[in-house]
């Protein structure tokens, strides 16, 4: 019995050291009926009975119905266990898993967490306790290492998660749980699927770890669990440093390239952190591609991440965008009558006659998305399309290639195809937000003007740039 008391005290030490449970917490305990979860609920009840923890407890069990009669047996065992302990009991069942041919283990985990979330909400639980042990931690670290995980993922499971999930047994071994149950003369059920070598975790548990311990002569599970804890500490420090480096503001705010330069060899970790804050994940190959775009001489570049996201370089910074945020304008001109309306992908254009040019010019001053043309010079109809190679604009100092104007205005390459170009005949008259030709400027003798109005219907809006717009 002293061994049982020592186990319970060790669990209590974990709870206190990590602040896993607080007085008056309502703790929903996930119990499969196996040794670890049976030890967890039994230890928590024992700690509560002697006043070491002041919490309400309930038991939840999800019948996955993957093992026919054995699954029903487990559900009955857990129900009877909860009854003997005098605890509320929640039972769920899942019928869809048996039909899955692949990824059944991952699907079962998702169903289990969803079930626990529903039970916690129904009962008003403030904590949900899982029975992961130190052995599970070691197995998880090796599995993630085999899949190419980085330091943050190798940090493994935590005793306490921000969402209220706790693991009071994470510092105990599976062997200690078995010894506790035997000392308390408590029964449990064995899940025969734990011996199925088709599951990756079972191969790690039953083949790889015993082989490592036999060959190295050390407690590999304990050392891996300690490594996971140390990696968690290192990761926490790295996160603090990343927070200091990343720009303040909303998640996904533009990342200055200077931040990556200052991060040095830690630049990949900074990129991961920047993306993670916006809920976006990227693989090591994608991170390397982003760093290549950031370090290259091209002021524009793009890396598609999947999931509808991409990272774009815009001169001195990186931006995160959805790949469908912008629609490229068509190169086929659309007719814009005066007065009239025309639409192209991403834009809606309006043209109307103005009786008082002076009044219209005064009213428009400083207003983006509008332009005045001399009604005598801008003979309709006008046309609207996207930019084309060879487009030139008449400026006060001569004709200039539109491509050069866009480069000088530091408009990213991915935005250039989304611009609208309005013209008449062979002349470009206006590119909203960028530049306006002087050939149709209203003069002093102008008797009537045409007011053009451009409205974005999708994509990124730009302010009028006085550096390239001769509208004043």
C-alpha positions as CSV (number, residue, x, y, z in Angstrom):
1,X,0.0,0.0,0.0
2,X,3.0,2.3,0.6
3,X,3.8,1.9,-3.2
4,X,0.2,3.0,-4.0
5,X,0.5,6.0,-1.7
6,X,3.9,7.0,-3.3
7,X,2.4,6.8,-6.8
8,X,-0.6,9.1,-5.7
9,X,1.8,11.5,-4.1
10,X,3.9,11.6,-7.3
11,X,0.8,12.4,-9.3
12,X,-0.1,15.1,-6.8
13,X,3.4,16.6,-7.2
14,X,2.9,16.8,-11.0
15,X,-0.5,18.4,-10.5
16,X,0.9,21.0,-8.1
17,X,4.1,21.7,-10.0
18,X,2.2,22.5,-13.2
19,X,-0.9,24.0,-11.8
20,X,-2.9,21.3,-13.6
21,X,-5.9,21.4,-11.2
22,X,-7.4,24.1,-9.0
23,X,-9.9,24.0,-6.2
24,X,-13.5,23.6,-7.5
25,X,-12.4,22.5,-10.9
26,X,-14.8,20.1,-12.7
27,X,-12.6,17.5,-14.2
28,X,-13.8,15.2,-17.0
29,X,-11.5,12.1,-17.1
30,X,-11.2,10.2,-20.3
31,X,-11.2,6.5,-19.4
32,X,-10.7,3.7,-21.9
33,X,-10.5,0.9,-19.3
34,X,-6.8,0.3,-20.0
35,X,-4.2,0.3,-17.2
36,X,-3.1,4.0,-17.6
37,X,-6.6,5.6,-17.6
38,X,-7.8,3.2,-14.8
39,X,-4.8,4.3,-12.7
40,X,-5.5,7.9,-13.5
41,X,-9.2,8.0,-12.3
42,X,-8.4,5.8,-9.3
43,X,-5.5,8.0,-8.2
44,X,-7.6,11.2,-8.6
45,X,-10.4,9.7,-6.5
46,X,-8.0,8.6,-3.8
47,X,-6.4,12.1,-3.7
48,X,-9.8,13.7,-3.5
49,X,-10.9,11.4,-0.7
50,X,-8.0,12.4,1.5
51,X,-8.5,16.1,0.7
52,X,-5.3,16.6,-1.4
53,X,-7.4,17.9,-4.4
54,X,-10.8,19.5,-4.1
55,X,-12.4,18.8,-7.5
56,X,-15.5,17.3,-9.0
57,X,-14.8,14.3,-11.2
58,X,-16.7,12.6,-14.0
59,X,-15.9,9.7,-16.4
60,X,-16.2,9.8,-20.2
61,X,-15.8,6.8,-22.5
62,X,-16.1,6.6,-26.3
63,X,-16.9,3.2,-27.8
64,X,-15.2,3.2,-31.1
65,X,-16.9,-0.1,-32.1
66,X,-13.7,-1.3,-33.8
67,X,-13.3,-4.6,-31.9
68,X,-16.8,-6.0,-31.8
69,X,-17.5,-7.7,-28.5
70,X,-14.3,-6.4,-26.9
71,X,-15.4,-2.8,-27.5
72,X,-18.7,-3.5,-25.7
73,X,-16.8,-5.2,-22.9
74,X,-14.6,-2.1,-22.4
75,X,-17.7,0.2,-22.3
76,X,-19.4,-2.0,-19.7
77,X,-16.2,-2.2,-17.6
78,X,-15.8,1.6,-17.6
79,X,-19.5,2.1,-16.8
80,X,-19.2,-0.2,-13.8
81,X,-16.0,1.4,-12.7
82,X,-17.6,4.9,-12.7
83,X,-20.6,3.4,-10.8
84,X,-18.3,1.9,-8.1
85,X,-16.5,5.2,-7.7
86,X,-19.8,7.1,-7.5
87,X,-19.0,9.3,-10.5
88,X,-21.1,10.7,-13.3
89,X,-20.6,8.7,-16.5
90,X,-20.7,9.8,-20.1
91,X,-20.8,7.1,-22.8
92,X,-20.5,7.8,-26.6
93,X,-20.3,5.5,-29.6
94,X,-18.9,6.0,-33.1
95,X,-20.1,3.8,-36.0
96,X,-18.2,5.4,-38.9
97,X,-14.6,4.3,-38.0
98,X,-15.0,0.6,-39.0
99,X,-15.7,1.6,-42.6
100,X,-12.4,3.5,-42.9
101,X,-9.6,1.7,-44.8
102,X,-6.8,4.1,-43.9
103,X,-5.8,6.7,-41.2
104,X,-8.2,5.0,-38.8
105,X,-6.1,5.8,-35.8
106,X,-6.0,9.5,-36.6
107,X,-9.8,9.5,-37.3
108,X,-10.4,7.8,-33.9
109,X,-8.4,10.4,-32.1
110,X,-10.4,13.2,-33.8
111,X,-13.7,11.5,-32.8
112,X,-12.5,11.0,-29.3
113,X,-11.5,14.7,-28.8
114,X,-14.8,15.8,-30.3
115,X,-16.7,13.5,-28.0
116,X,-14.8,14.8,-25.0
117,X,-15.4,18.4,-26.0
118,X,-19.1,17.8,-26.2
119,X,-19.2,16.0,-22.8
120,X,-17.1,18.8,-21.2
121,X,-19.6,21.4,-22.5
122,X,-22.6,19.4,-21.3
123,X,-21.2,18.8,-17.8
124,X,-19.6,22.2,-17.5
125,X,-16.1,20.8,-17.1
126,X,-13.2,23.2,-16.6
127,X,-10.5,20.5,-17.2
128,X,-10.4,17.4,-19.3
129,X,-7.8,14.8,-18.1
130,X,-6.1,12.3,-20.4
131,X,-3.9,9.4,-19.2
132,X,-0.8,9.9,-21.3
133,X,2.3,8.6,-19.6
134,X,6.0,9.2,-19.9
135,X,6.1,6.2,-22.3
136,X,3.6,7.8,-24.5
137,X,5.8,10.9,-24.5
138,X,8.8,9.0,-25.6
139,X,6.9,7.2,-28.3
140,X,5.5,10.4,-29.6
141,X,8.9,12.0,-29.8
142,X,10.3,9.1,-31.9
143,X,7.3,9.1,-34.2
144,X,7.5,12.8,-34.8
145,X,11.3,12.5,-35.3
146,X,10.7,9.8,-37.9
147,X,8.2,12.1,-39.7
148,X,10.7,15.0,-39.9
149,X,9.3,17.3,-37.2
150,X,11.1,20.4,-36.0
151,X,12.1,21.3,-32.4
152,X,8.7,22.7,-31.5
153,X,6.9,19.5,-32.4
154,X,9.6,17.4,-30.8
155,X,8.8,19.1,-27.5
156,X,6.0,16.7,-27.4
157,X,2.9,16.7,-25.1
158,X,2.4,19.1,-22.2
159,X,1.0,18.4,-18.7
160,X,-1.3,21.5,-19.1
161,X,-2.6,22.9,-22.4
162,X,-4.1,26.3,-22.9
163,X,-7.5,24.7,-23.9
164,X,-7.9,23.1,-20.5
165,X,-6.6,19.6,-21.3
166,X,-4.4,18.1,-18.6
167,X,-2.2,15.0,-18.4
168,X,-1.5,14.3,-14.7
169,X,0.4,11.0,-15.5
170,X,2.8,12.5,-18.0
171,X,5.7,12.2,-15.5
172,X,4.8,8.5,-14.6
173,X,5.8,5.4,-16.5
174,X,3.4,2.8,-17.8
175,X,5.1,0.3,-15.5
176,X,4.4,2.6,-12.5
177,X,0.7,2.6,-13.4
178,X,0.7,-1.2,-13.6
179,X,2.4,-1.4,-10.2
180,X,-0.1,1.0,-8.7
181,X,-3.1,-1.0,-9.9
182,X,-1.6,-4.2,-8.5
183,X,-0.9,-2.5,-5.2
184,X,-4.5,-1.3,-5.0
185,X,-5.7,-4.7,-6.4
186,X,-7.6,-3.0,-9.1
187,X,-8.6,-4.6,-12.4
188,X,-8.3,-3.2,-15.9
189,X,-8.9,-4.3,-19.5
190,X,-6.4,-5.0,-22.2
191,X,-6.9,-3.7,-25.7
192,X,-5.6,-6.4,-28.0
193,X,-5.1,-3.9,-30.9
194,X,-2.2,-2.5,-28.9
195,X,-0.3,-5.6,-30.1
196,X,-1.2,-5.0,-33.8
197,X,2.1,-4.3,-35.6
198,X,0.2,-2.5,-38.5
199,X,0.0,0.6,-36.2
200,X,3.1,2.8,-36.2
201,X,2.9,3.5,-32.5
202,X,2.8,-0.2,-31.7
203,X,6.0,-0.9,-33.7
204,X,7.7,1.9,-31.8
205,X,6.4,0.7,-28.5
206,X,7.0,-3.0,-28.9
207,X,10.0,-3.2,-31.2
208,X,12.0,0.0,-31.5
209,X,12.1,1.1,-27.8
210,X,12.9,-2.3,-26.4
211,X,15.7,-2.7,-29.0
212,X,17.2,0.7,-28.1
213,X,17.1,-0.1,-24.4
214,X,18.6,-3.5,-24.9
215,X,21.4,-2.2,-27.1
216,X,22.2,1.0,-25.1
217,X,21.6,-0.3,-21.6
218,X,19.7,2.8,-20.5
219,X,16.2,3.8,-19.7
220,X,15.5,5.3,-23.2
221,X,11.9,6.2,-22.4
222,X,12.9,8.3,-19.4
223,X,15.7,10.1,-21.4
224,X,13.5,10.8,-24.3
225,X,10.8,12.2,-22.0
226,X,13.4,14.4,-20.4
227,X,14.6,15.5,-23.8
228,X,11.1,16.5,-24.8
229,X,10.8,18.6,-21.6
230,X,14.1,20.3,-22.3
231,X,13.0,21.0,-25.9
232,X,9.8,22.5,-24.5
233,X,11.8,24.9,-22.4
234,X,14.1,25.8,-25.3
235,X,11.0,26.3,-27.5
236,X,9.4,28.6,-24.9
237,X,12.5,30.7,-24.9
238,X,12.6,30.7,-28.7
239,X,9.0,31.8,-28.8
240,X,9.7,34.7,-26.5
241,X,12.6,35.8,-28.8
242,X,10.4,35.4,-31.9
243,X,7.7,37.6,-30.2
244,X,10.3,40.3,-29.8
245,X,11.4,40.0,-33.4
246,X,8.0,39.9,-35.1
247,X,6.2,43.1,-35.8
248,X,3.3,44.1,-33.6
249,X,-0.2,44.0,-34.9
250,X,-2.6,41.5,-36.3
251,X,-1.5,38.0,-37.1
252,X,-0.1,37.8,-40.6
253,X,1.0,41.4,-40.7
254,X,3.9,42.1,-43.2
255,X,7.3,40.8,-42.1
256,X,10.2,43.1,-42.8
257,X,13.1,41.3,-44.5
258,X,15.4,43.0,-41.9
259,X,13.8,40.7,-39.3
260,X,15.1,37.6,-41.1
261,X,18.5,39.1,-41.5
262,X,18.8,39.9,-37.8
263,X,17.6,36.4,-36.9
264,X,20.5,34.9,-38.8
265,X,20.5,31.1,-38.7
266,X,17.2,31.2,-36.7
267,X,15.4,32.7,-39.7
268,X,13.5,29.5,-40.5
269,X,12.2,29.4,-36.9
270,X,11.1,33.0,-37.2
271,X,9.3,32.3,-40.4
272,X,7.5,29.3,-38.8
273,X,6.5,31.5,-35.9
274,X,5.2,34.3,-38.2
275,X,3.1,31.9,-40.2
276,X,1.9,30.0,-37.1
277,X,0.5,33.2,-35.6
278,X,-1.7,33.5,-38.6
279,X,-2.8,29.8,-38.4
280,X,-0.7,28.8,-41.4
281,X,1.7,25.9,-41.6
282,X,4.6,25.3,-44.0
283,X,7.0,22.5,-44.6
284,X,10.8,22.8,-44.5
285,X,11.0,22.9,-48.3
286,X,8.5,25.7,-48.4
287,X,10.4,27.6,-45.7
288,X,13.6,27.2,-47.7
289,X,11.8,28.6,-50.8
290,X,10.5,31.6,-48.9
291,X,14.0,32.3,-47.6
292,X,15.3,32.1,-51.2
293,X,12.7,34.6,-52.3
294,X,13.6,36.9,-49.4
295,X,17.3,36.7,-50.1
296,X,17.1,37.0,-53.9
297,X,17.6,40.1,-56.0
298,X,14.1,40.1,-57.4
299,X,11.9,42.6,-55.4
300,X,8.9,40.4,-56.2
301,X,8.3,36.7,-55.7
302,X,5.8,34.2,-54.5
303,X,5.7,30.9,-52.7
304,X,2.4,28.9,-52.7
305,X,1.9,27.1,-49.4
306,X,-1.3,25.2,-50.1
307,X,-4.5,25.6,-48.2
308,X,-5.3,28.7,-50.2
309,X,-2.3,30.7,-48.8
310,X,0.9,32.1,-50.3
311,X,3.8,34.2,-49.2
312,X,4.7,37.2,-51.4
313,X,7.7,39.4,-51.4
314,X,7.0,43.1,-51.9
315,X,10.4,44.8,-52.0
316,X,11.5,45.0,-48.4
317,X,8.9,42.8,-46.7
318,X,7.0,39.5,-46.9
319,X,3.3,39.4,-47.0
320,X,0.8,36.6,-46.3
321,X,-2.1,36.4,-48.7
322,X,-4.8,34.1,-49.9
323,X,-4.1,32.8,-53.4
324,X,-7.6,33.7,-54.6
325,X,-7.5,37.3,-53.2
326,X,-6.7,38.9,-56.5
327,X,-8.2,38.3,-59.9
328,X,-6.0,39.1,-62.9
329,X,-7.5,41.6,-65.3
330,X,-8.2,40.4,-68.8
331,X,-6.1,41.6,-71.7
332,X,-9.2,41.8,-73.9
333,X,-10.6,45.4,-73.8
334,X,-14.1,46.0,-72.5
335,X,-16.0,49.0,-74.0
336,X,-16.7,51.9,-71.8
337,X,-19.2,54.3,-73.2
338,X,-19.6,58.0,-72.2
339,X,-21.8,57.9,-70.2
340,X,-21.6,54.3,-69.3
341,X,-20.3,51.4,-67.2
342,X,-17.8,48.6,-67.8
343,X,-16.6,45.7,-65.7
344,X,-13.5,43.6,-65.9
345,X,-12.1,41.1,-63.3
346,X,-11.6,43.0,-60.1
347,X,-12.9,46.3,-61.3
348,X,-16.0,48.3,-62.1
349,X,-15.5,51.5,-64.2
350,X,-17.9,54.4,-64.7
351,X,-17.8,57.3,-67.1
352,X,-20.1,60.3,-67.0
353,X,-20.1,63.8,-68.4
354,X,-19.6,66.8,-66.2
355,X,-21.1,70.2,-66.9
356,X,-18.8,72.2,-64.6
357,X,-15.1,71.1,-65.0
358,X,-13.9,73.6,-62.3
359,X,-16.4,72.4,-59.7
360,X,-15.7,68.8,-60.5
361,X,-12.0,69.2,-60.2
362,X,-12.3,70.9,-56.8
363,X,-14.7,68.2,-55.5
364,X,-12.3,65.5,-56.7
365,X,-9.1,66.9,-55.2
366,X,-7.5,64.3,-53.0
367,X,-10.1,61.7,-53.8
368,X,-8.7,58.3,-54.9
369,X,-10.3,56.3,-57.7
370,X,-11.5,59.3,-59.8
371,X,-10.0,61.1,-62.7
372,X,-11.1,64.0,-65.1
373,X,-10.6,64.0,-68.8
374,X,-11.1,66.7,-71.4
375,X,-14.4,65.9,-73.0
376,X,-13.2,67.2,-76.4
377,X,-9.9,65.2,-76.4
378,X,-11.2,62.0,-74.9
379,X,-13.5,61.0,-77.8
380,X,-15.5,58.0,-76.8
381,X,-15.9,55.2,-76.5
382,X,-13.1,54.4,-74.1
383,X,-11.8,50.9,-73.4
384,X,-10.7,49.1,-70.2
385,X,-8.4,46.1,-69.8
386,X,-5.4,44.9,-67.9
387,X,-1.8,46.0,-68.6
388,X,-0.1,44.8,-71.8
389,X,3.6,44.6,-72.7
390,X,4.5,47.8,-74.6
391,X,1.9,50.1,-72.9
392,X,3.2,53.6,-72.7
393,X,1.9,56.7,-70.9
394,X,2.2,60.4,-71.9
395,X,3.6,62.2,-68.9
396,X,4.6,65.9,-68.6
397,X,8.2,65.1,-69.5
398,X,7.5,62.6,-72.4
399,X,6.3,59.1,-73.0
400,X,7.3,56.3,-70.7
401,X,6.8,52.6,-70.5
402,X,4.0,51.6,-68.0
403,X,6.2,48.7,-66.8
404,X,8.9,51.1,-65.7
405,X,6.3,53.3,-64.0
406,X,5.0,50.3,-62.0
407,X,8.6,49.3,-61.0
408,X,9.4,52.9,-59.8
409,X,6.1,52.9,-57.9
410,X,7.2,49.7,-56.2
411,X,4.0,47.9,-57.1
412,X,4.6,44.1,-56.6
413,X,4.6,42.0,-59.6
414,X,1.6,39.9,-58.4
415,X,-0.4,43.1,-58.2
416,X,0.5,44.5,-61.6
417,X,-1.7,42.0,-63.5
418,X,-4.7,43.1,-61.3
419,X,-4.5,46.8,-62.4
420,X,-7.0,48.4,-64.7
421,X,-5.9,50.4,-67.7
422,X,-8.3,52.8,-69.3
423,X,-7.6,54.3,-72.7
424,X,-9.0,55.7,-75.9
425,X,-7.8,54.6,-79.4
426,X,-4.2,53.7,-79.0
427,X,-3.5,55.9,-76.0
428,X,-3.4,54.9,-72.3
429,X,-5.3,57.6,-70.4
430,X,-5.4,56.4,-66.8
431,X,-4.2,53.5,-64.5
432,X,-6.3,54.0,-61.3
433,X,-4.1,54.5,-58.3
434,X,-0.9,54.7,-60.3
435,X,-0.6,57.2,-63.2
436,X,-2.7,59.4,-65.5
437,X,-1.8,60.6,-68.9
438,X,-1.5,64.3,-69.7
439,X,-2.8,64.1,-73.2
440,X,-6.4,64.5,-72.1
441,X,-5.9,67.0,-69.3
442,X,-8.7,69.5,-69.0
443,X,-7.4,72.9,-70.2
444,X,-8.6,76.4,-69.6
445,X,-10.8,76.3,-72.8
446,X,-12.4,73.0,-71.9
447,X,-16.2,73.2,-72.3
448,X,-17.0,69.8,-70.8
449,X,-15.3,67.0,-69.0
450,X,-15.6,63.3,-68.5
451,X,-15.4,62.0,-64.9
452,X,-14.0,58.5,-64.6
453,X,-14.6,56.5,-61.5
454,X,-12.9,53.2,-60.7
455,X,-14.0,50.8,-57.9
456,X,-12.2,47.7,-56.8
457,X,-14.5,44.7,-56.6
458,X,-11.8,42.3,-55.4
459,X,-8.1,42.3,-54.6
460,X,-5.9,44.9,-53.0
461,X,-6.8,48.5,-53.0
462,X,-4.1,51.1,-53.6
463,X,-4.0,54.8,-52.8
464,X,-3.3,57.3,-55.5
465,X,0.5,57.8,-55.7
466,X,1.5,61.4,-56.2
467,X,5.0,60.2,-57.1
468,X,3.8,58.9,-60.5
469,X,0.4,60.5,-61.0
470,X,0.3,63.8,-62.8
471,X,-3.3,64.5,-61.7
472,X,-2.4,67.6,-59.8
